[in-house]
């Protein structure tokens, strides 16, 4: 199941609501064709007819500030065989506190979405609710390899108005405890110009099967990103897996600069979404870069269909596909999940 928190006139999308709605409809159509889609939308918002009648979809009415499901939605832990110790433990839905990326934006409504969803009897089966509201953590700020390693960035998790006065060591301890992780890998470079999340890792480095890291590279020495992203690349080259082997590194191109007036927007190909049998990849009407990015991501996911999603509308609010979505494992879903409330 994948969650979309739908754009509406009460969000920052209002000036381009038609454009962003078109993009969300495209994402919704591709997701619902392959797995269940959960749409969160205020009761007084009008969904397009195509979405209101889309099969394999649940719609939940809930007040929202914005649309970035990656950062306000549940982070799910699924017990492993080692965790179970013979017991059939249920998935754990972790409700971390969302504070608008360090109190930059209104967030109170978005921070309350998860508890509203958990109270919906038709959505989740046998799940535990983990109240983590004493700790601030956005889904876009972490990447997991599924084997006990969490990747994150120091510029985000140590940014002001997150979890002060906790030190880096304190935060690492909390991540290990709350996410049941064995180690935390901190990356110190790769901040995209225009990014207002303080450097979410899902905009620069993503994990993939077979100890693969897909990352944004910059080979243009005239680009303001050049030195910082070369430093990121060197840091990735120096990383080792838990088996003390180097990672398989797949570089993505840096999109040509996209501007809103004089402000450069944080366009990135790393913000893709993996769904059942496919990967939704952001594109920016840059034929060469778009093609290289899709071919690179295909290398990491050879058995999945690569589906381009024009993300020029999303990037105008400084995000992309992964930022707009949150995935849930099948274990959390009701066996006979309704398609309507």
N, C-alpha and C positions, 0 to 999 in steps of 0.2 A: 504494500500500500504506500502511496505517496501523497503528502499533504501539499495543497496550494492554499495560501491565504489570499483571497481575491482582491484585486484593486477596486477602489470605489471613489466616488466624488469627494469623500471626506479625507482622502489621503493626499500625499504630495504628488500623486499621479494625475490629479485633476486636470492640469493643462494639456496633458497628452493621453487622456483616458481612453479615447478611441484606439490610438496606436497600441498602448500597452494591453488593452483588452484583446485586441487581435492576436498579440503574441501569446497571451495566456490561453486563449482558445486553442491555438496551435499546440502548445505544451499539453494542455488537458486532453486533447484528442489523441496525441501520441501515447500519453501515459495510460489512459483508460483503455486503449486498444490492447494493452499488454499486462496491466495489473489494476487493482482497485485504486480509485482516486478519491481522496477526501478533500472537499472544498469547504473552507471556513469563510463565511461572508456575513456581514451585518444583515439583520432581518429586513431593513428598509432599502437594501440595494437590489437593483434589477440585474440578474444574470442574463446573459444572452440566451435566447431560446435554445440554441444548439447545446449549450451547457446544461440548462435546466432539464433537458430531456436525454442527456448523454447516459448511455448504459454503463454499468460497472462503476457507478459514482455514488458517493454519499455526500449530502450537503448539510452542514451544521451552521445554524445562525448564531453569531457571536459578535459583539462589538470589537472593532479592531482599530489600531492607530495606523498600521501600515501593512506591508505584505511579505516581509522577509522571514518566511517560515523556517529557513535554516537556522536562524538565530533565536527564535522564540519558541520553537516546537520542542517536543520531548526528544531527548537522546536515549536510545533504547539499549539496554544490556540484555543479551541472550545468554543464559547459563551454558557452560560447556560441560562435557562429561565429567571433567575433573571437579567442577563446581558442585555437581549434583550429589556426589558421594552416595549414589544409590537412590536419592530422592528426586522426584520430578519437580524441579523448581520452575516457577513461571518467569516470563520475561519481566524486567524491571524498567519502568518508564521514569526517567529522571527529569524532574522539573526544576532546572536551574533558574536562577533569577536573571531576567533580562532587563537591563537598565539603559537601553537606547545607546549602546556602544559608548559607555562612559558618560551617560547623562547628556548626550548631545541632542537627543530628540525625544519627543513624547513617547512613552512606552508603557504606561500603566495598564492600558487595555490589552496590549499584546502579551504582557507578562501574566495576564489572567486567563489567556486562551486555554492553556493546558488543563487546568483544573475543570474548566467547562467541558472540554472534550472527554476527560476521564469519567465525568458523571453521566455521559451519554451511554445508556445500557446497550445500544445496538452496535457500538464501535469495537470495544476491546473485550477479550476473553481471558479470564484467569491471570490478569496482569497485576503486578504490584505497583503502587504509586510511591515514588521516591521524592519526598519534599526536600529539594536542594536549594531553597530560596535564601539560605544564608551564604551562598557562594555564587558569584557572577561568572557565567560561562556561556558563550555563544557557540552554536554548532559549527559555524564557519571557522572558528578559531582552532579547531583540532582536526586531525586526520588520524585514522587508526589503520594498522595493517591487518587487524583481525587476529593477531598472534601476540598481543600483549605490549606492543609498542605504540605510543601516542606521539605524533609529531605536532609541534606548535611553534609559534614565533614569540620571541622575547618582546618585540615591539608592541604586540597586542596585549598579551597577558600581564605585562608589567606596566601598561599604560595607566595614566591617572584615572581615578574614579572607577576602578574595577574592584580590586580586592585589597586595597591598602588597609592596614600597614603590613600585610603579608609580604615576606621576601620571596625571591625566586625559589629558594629551597622550600619555603612553606607551601607555596603554590604547587610545586612539584609533588610534595607529599600529599596534598589534597587531591590532585589529579590521580595519583596512583590509588589512593584509598577509594575515591568515589567512582572511578572508571574501571577499577580492578585491573590496573595496568602494571606491567613489570618494569617498564622504563619509559622515560620521557625524553624525546629528542628535541632540543631547542634550536631553532634556526634564527640567525641574527641579521639576515639581509633579505632584500627583495621586496621593499615596500613600494607599491605602485603609486605614482602621482595621482592625486584625486581620490584616493581611497579614504573613506571616512570611518572605517572600522579599526583603524590603527594597525592594519596589516594582517588581515585574516589569511591563514595558510591556504585556504581553499581557492585563493586567487593566484597562488604562485607555485605550490607543490602539491601533487596528489599521489596517493598510493594506488597500486594496481597489483594484480597477481604476479607470482614468481619474483618477489623481492624487487619490484619495479617502482621507480619514482618518475613521474611525469612532471616536468618543471618548465617554467617560463624562462627562456633565454633571451639575451639581447646582444646582437653582434654588430650593432651600429654604434660606432664610437662617438658619433655626434648626438646620440640620444641621451637625454638626461638620466635615463635608467642604467646606462652602460656599466659604470663602475660598481654600482650596488649589486646588479644582477650577475656580474662576473664573480663578485665575492660570494654570492649565493651558490653559484655553480661550483666554486672551489670547495665550499663547505660540504656540498652534497657529494662531491668526489671523495672527500675524506671520511664520509660516514661508513659504518660497517653494520651488517645485520647482526642479529643475536648469534648467528653462526660464524661471525667474524669474517664475512665475505663482503666485497663491495656490492652496492646496489646496482641493478641494471637501470641506467639513466636514459630517459627519452626526452630530448629538448623540444619544447614548443616554440614557435616563433612569437616574437613580440608584435602585436598588431600595430599597423601604422597609426600615428597619433589621431585620436578623435577628440574634438573640442566642443564644448558648450560655451559659446562666446570666446573668452580668453582662457577658460579653464580646461585643462586636459582631463579627460575622463579615464577611469582605470579599466580600460578594455583588456580582457584576458581570455585566452582559450582554455585555461586550466579549470575554469568554473563549469565543467560539464557535469551531467547527471547520469549515473548508471542505473538503468531499470531492467526489468526482465527482458532478456534477449536483445537489448539495444543500449546505446549511449546517445543522449541528447547533447549535442555539441554547439556552443555559441558560435555564430558567424557574424561578420561585420561588413559584408559587401566588399571584401578585399579578396578577389578570386585566388591569387597566389597564396597568401597567408592562410586563408580559409582552407584551401586544399591541403596544404602542408600539415596544418593542425589536425584535420580529420584523418589523414593518412597516418600520422604519428599515433593518435589515439587508437586507431584500428590495430596498430602493432601491439598495443597493450591489451586490447580486448578483441582478439581475432575471431572469436565465435559470435560476436554481437554486431548487430546492424548499427551503422553510424548514421545518425539522423541530424542534419543541420537545422538549427533554429536561429533565424535572424534575430539577433539580440541588440540591435541598435536602439530599440526603444528602451530596453531594460537598462542599458548602460547610462542612459540619461539620468537615472537616479542612483548611479554608482554601484550597480550590482550586475549579476548575470544569472544564468539558469540554476546553478547549484544554490545560489543565495535565495532564490525564490521557492525552493522546494525542501521537503524533508521526507526521507524514506523511513518506512517501518518494516521490520521483518514479518513474514507471513505468520509467525507464531503469535503475534499480538492480535490478530484479526479473529472476529467471530467466524465460526465455520459457515454460517449462513447469513453473512453480512447483508443487510438490506441495502437496496440501491437508493432509497429515499427515507428521510426521517418521517 
